[in-house]
């Protein structure tokens, strides 16, 4: 049986890719910040928000995947 990927799941995948890219950019920015500063990274709250968003997107995608591709799905 082929894996089912809905339009909504495709959109969530796209959002996950964008969010991961944003997260990676913020982490690199934070790394560079701490190389020359000893005070708190000014975009810490944004990084926390991006991490939370990524977690929510991942959970939502998994729920949809399980719903459409789970072994208990009627054939």
Secondary structure, DSSP 8 states (H G I E B T S, - for coil): ------HHHHHHHHHHHHHHHHHHHHHHHHHHHHHH--S--TTHHHHHHHHHHHHHHHHHHHHHHHHHH-TTS--
